Amino acid sequence: MTTIQQLLDGMRLPVIAAPMFLISDPKLALACCKAGIVGSFPSLNVRSTEKLEGWLVEMKNGRSEIEKETGRPPVPYAVNLVVHKSNPRLRADLAMCVKHKVPIIITSLGVVPELIEAVHGYGGIVLNDVAKGYHARKATQAGVDGLVAVCAGAGGHGGSLNPFAFVNEIRQSFDGPIFLAGCMNQGSDVAAALAMGADYAYMGTRFINTKESRAIAPYKQMILDSSSGEIITTPAVTGVNCNFMRKSLEENGYDVEKLLMPGKINYGEILTAKEDEAKGWKQVWSAGQGVSGIHDVPSVEELVTRLEQEYRRTVERIGRL
């Protein structure tokens, strides 16, 4: 079976651009693959499995064009599957990913051994989002290939653990690749992730503010205007703790002081909701605490070039120490 190291050989930088709900699509993913990092998107960013197939075909054709243009195979891409029991599309979306042999599957909100077996069957690899030690142990026992350690301050469904503590805890029972998520914007952050024992950086919020992102201009501007202290963690919008920009919550009528009440996860509701009913998923804007370090909206190529330069300078500086 293909290993992560074999699959990701040739990456320009050890970075995955995280799959972001309503933000990531083939345009952003292909720009990342062309720039030399892993691009990704959630399957639920399209309203049906049939439309998901259209995206997978677009990825196949787009990666072929990149290979023709550059003369080398592009970096692989990933699709995020929500495996929570409330997602009625999981089985169909998985079957579509198997049909098109998606290189990397990233699973969220649970572990499904049958999914891992299906992806391994065609030579793909499975990464699993984890936010607690017991999540990591359960995923390890199920046979995943890598763990995405979602730490405090990460955008979307962020965790609450310090990255030093969490990476060290994971390493006690897992010797495979760790992808560290949470507040990383610069190449020096990538170097720091590797220094503390992770193998790859997992960046989300930084890629919202790129030219290829699906985020609308006001969303990107709010990221530029926000600071880390304005990120609110609440389960009230999605049913599970998620990080949102305070200004976005307030503009959509949420009383920020009352947002700590527990919610209920139900992906079936968001899949059947009409466009004007999807307020909690579309109009309230998520971001991580790393917003305080984002000051522009470059292209993906420009961003990755900058990250690579910062990363190499940091590694050289550490080497001198």
C-alpha positions in Angstrom: 0.0 0.0 0.0 1.1 3.6 -0.7 2.6 5.3 2.3 2.1 9.0 3.2 5.8 9.6 2.6 5.6 8.0 -0.9 2.5 9.9 -1.7 3.8 13.3 -0.5 7.3 12.9 -1.9 8.2 16.0 -3.9 6.1 18.5 -1.9 7.6 22.0 -1.9 6.7 22.5 1.7 5.3 20.1 4.4 1.9 21.9 4.3 -1.7 20.9 3.7 -4.2 23.6 2.9 -7.1 22.5 5.2 -10.5 21.7 3.7 -12.8 24.6 4.8 -16.5 24.5 4.7 -18.0 26.8 2.0 -14.5 28.1 1.2 -12.4 25.3 -0.4 -13.2 24.1 -4.0 -11.2 22.7 -7.0 -9.9 26.1 -8.0 -8.2 26.6 -4.6 -7.2 23.0 -4.3 -5.6 22.9 -7.8 -3.8 26.2 -7.1 -2.3 24.6 -4.0 -1.3 21.4 -5.8 0.4 23.5 -8.5 2.2 25.5 -5.9 3.6 22.3 -4.3 1.4 21.7 -1.3 -1.7 19.5 -0.7 -5.0 21.2 -1.6 -8.3 19.9 -0.3 -12.0 20.5 0.0 -15.0 19.1 1.9 -17.4 16.9 0.0 -20.2 18.8 1.6 -19.2 22.0 -0.2 -21.4 20.8 -3.0 -25.1 20.1 -2.6 -25.2 16.6 -4.0 -23.0 13.5 -4.6 -23.5 14.0 -8.4 -22.0 17.5 -8.2 -19.2 16.1 -6.1 -18.3 13.8 -9.0 -18.1 16.9 -11.2 -15.5 18.4 -8.8 -13.5 15.1 -8.8 -13.4 15.1 -12.6 -12.3 18.7 -12.5 -9.5 17.8 -10.1 -8.4 14.9 -12.4 -8.4 17.1 -15.5 -6.8 20.0 -13.7 -4.0 17.9 -12.3 -3.3 16.6 -15.8 -3.0 20.1 -17.1 -0.6 21.0 -14.3 1.6 18.0 -15.2 1.6 19.0 -18.9 2.6 22.6 -17.9 5.2 21.7 -15.4 6.5 18.4 -16.7 6.1 16.7 -13.3 3.3 15.0 -11.4 1.5 17.5 -9.2 1.2 17.1 -5.5 -1.9 15.0 -4.6 -5.1 16.4 -3.2 -7.5 15.5 -0.4 -11.3 15.3 0.2 -12.8 15.8 3.6 -15.6 13.4 4.6 -17.7 14.1 7.7 -18.3 10.7 9.2 -20.8 11.9 11.9 -23.9 9.8 12.0 -26.1 12.8 11.0 -24.4 13.0 7.6 -26.8 11.2 5.2 -24.4 11.5 2.3 -21.4 9.7 3.8 -21.9 6.3 2.1 -22.6 7.9 -1.4 -19.8 10.4 -1.2 -17.3 7.7 -0.1 -18.4 5.5 -3.0 -17.7 8.4 -5.3 -14.3 9.0 -3.8 -13.5 5.3 -4.2 -14.7 5.4 -7.8 -12.3 8.3 -8.6 -9.5 7.0 -6.3 -9.1 10.2 -4.4 -5.4 10.1 -3.1 -6.1 11.4 0.4 -9.3 11.2 2.5 -9.6 13.3 5.6 -12.3 12.2 8.0 -13.9 14.4 10.7 -16.1 13.9 13.7 -15.6 10.2 14.1 -13.8 7.1 12.8 -15.3 4.5 10.4 -13.2 1.3 10.0 -15.1 0.3 6.8 -14.1 3.7 5.2 -10.5 3.1 6.0 -10.6 -0.3 4.5 -12.3 1.0 1.3 -9.7 3.7 0.8 -6.8 1.4 1.5 -8.3 -0.9 -1.1 -7.4 1.4 -4.0 -4.1 2.6 -2.4 -5.4 5.8 -0.9 -4.5 7.1 2.6 -6.8 8.2 5.4 -6.1 11.1 7.8 -8.3 11.7 10.8 -9.1 14.9 12.6 -8.5 14.5 16.4 -8.9 17.0 19.2 -8.5 14.8 22.3 -6.1 12.0 23.3 -8.8 9.4 23.2 -9.8 10.5 19.7 -6.2 9.9 18.6 -6.1 6.5 20.3 -9.4 5.4 18.7 -8.2 6.5 15.3 -4.9 4.7 15.7 -6.6 1.5 16.7 -8.8 1.8 13.6 -5.7 1.9 11.3 -5.6 5.5 10.0 -2.5 6.6 8.2 -2.1 10.0 9.8 -3.6 12.2 12.5 -4.6 15.8 12.2 -4.0 17.3 15.7 -6.5 20.1 15.9 -5.3 22.4 18.6 -6.4 25.5 20.5 -7.2 28.5 18.3 -7.7 26.5 15.0 -10.4 27.8 12.7 -13.6 25.8 12.2 -14.2 23.0 14.6 -11.1 23.8 16.7 -9.7 22.0 19.6 -8.8 23.2 23.1 -5.4 21.6 23.8 -2.0 23.2 23.7 0.0 21.9 20.7 3.0 20.9 22.8 0.9 18.9 25.2 -1.2 17.3 22.4 1.6 16.3 20.1 3.5 14.8 23.0 0.5 12.8 24.1 -0.2 11.5 20.6 3.4 10.4 20.2 3.0 8.0 23.2 0.7 5.8 21.2 1.2 6.7 17.5 4.4 6.7 15.5 2.9 7.8 12.1 2.7 11.2 10.6 1.1 14.0 12.6 -0.4 17.1 10.8 -0.6 20.0 13.2 -3.4 22.5 13.0 -3.9 25.7 14.8 -2.9 29.4 14.2 -0.2 28.8 11.7 0.4 31.6 9.1 4.1 31.9 8.5 6.9 29.6 7.3 8.4 29.9 10.8 5.2 28.4 12.2 5.8 25.4 9.9 9.3 25.0 11.2 8.1 25.2 14.8 5.5 22.5 14.1 8.2 20.1 12.9 10.5 21.1 15.8 7.9 20.1 18.4 7.4 16.6 16.8 4.8 17.0 14.1 5.5 16.1 10.5 3.3 18.5 8.5 1.5 21.8 9.1 -2.2 22.0 8.4 -3.2 25.5 7.5 -6.8 26.8 7.1 -7.5 30.4 7.9 -4.4 31.7 6.1 -5.8 30.3 2.8 -9.2 32.0 3.3 -7.3 35.2 2.4 -6.0 34.1 -1.0 -7.1 35.2 -4.4 -8.3 31.7 -5.3 -10.5 31.3 -2.2 -14.3 31.2 -2.5 -14.6 33.6 0.5 -16.3 36.9 -0.5 -14.5 40.2 -0.2 -16.3 41.3 3.1 -15.2 37.9 4.7 -11.6 38.5 3.7 -11.7 42.1 4.9 -13.1 41.0 8.3 -10.1 38.7 8.7 -7.8 41.6 8.0 -9.6 43.7 10.6 -9.9 41.0 13.3 -7.5 40.1 16.1 -7.0 36.8 18.0 -9.0 38.1 21.0 -12.1 38.6 18.7 -12.4 34.9 17.9 -15.3 33.3 19.8 -15.5 29.6 20.5 -19.1 28.4 20.6 -21.3 25.3 19.8 -24.4 27.4 19.3 -24.0 27.7 15.5 -22.9 24.2 14.3 -23.7 22.0 17.4 -20.1 21.5 18.3 -17.4 24.0 19.4 -16.4 26.1 16.5 -14.4 29.3 16.2 -16.0 32.4 14.6 -15.2 36.0 14.3 -17.0 38.1 16.9 -18.1 40.8 14.4 -19.7 38.2 12.1 -21.7 36.7 15.0 -22.9 40.1 16.1 -23.9 41.1 12.6 -26.0 38.0 12.3 -27.9 38.7 15.5 -26.1 36.4 18.0 -25.8 37.5 21.6 -22.1 36.8 22.1 -22.6 36.6 25.9 -25.1 33.7 25.5 -23.2 31.5 23.0 -21.9 28.9 25.4 -25.0 26.8 25.5 -24.5 23.3 24.1 -25.9 22.6 20.6 -26.8 19.5 18.5 -24.9 18.3 15.5 -27.0 17.6 12.5 -25.5 17.6 9.0 -28.7 16.4 7.5 -30.2 19.8 8.3 -27.6 21.8 6.4 -27.8 19.5 3.4 -31.6 20.0 3.1 -31.7 23.7 4.1 -32.7 26.2 1.6 -30.1 28.9 0.7 -32.0 31.6 2.8 -32.2 29.2 5.8 -28.5 28.4 5.9 -27.6 31.4 8.1 -25.6 29.5 10.7 -23.5 27.8 8.0 -23.1 30.4 5.3 -23.4 33.9 6.8 -21.5 33.5 10.0 -17.8 33.4 9.2 -15.4 31.1 10.8 -11.7 31.8 11.4 -8.9 30.8 13.8 -7.0 32.9 16.2 -4.3 33.3 13.6 -6.2 36.1 12.0 -4.0 38.6 13.9 -1.1 37.5 11.7 -2.9 37.9 8.3 -2.5 41.3 6.6 -3.0 40.7 2.9 -4.7 38.6 0.2 -2.0 37.1 -2.1 -2.4 34.4 -4.7 -1.7 30.8 -3.5 1.6 30.8 -5.4 2.7 34.0 -3.8 1.8 32.8 -0.4 3.5 29.4 -0.7 6.7 31.1 -2.1 6.7 33.4 1.0 6.1 30.5 3.3 8.9 28.5 1.8 11.3 31.4 2.1 10.3 32.0 5.8 10.6 28.3 6.5 14.1 28.0 5.1 15.3 31.1 6.9 14.0 29.7 10.2 15.6 26.3 9.7 18.9 28.0 8.9 18.6 30.2 12.0 17.9 27.2 14.2 20.8 25.4 12.6 23.1 28.2 13.6 21.9 28.0 17.2 
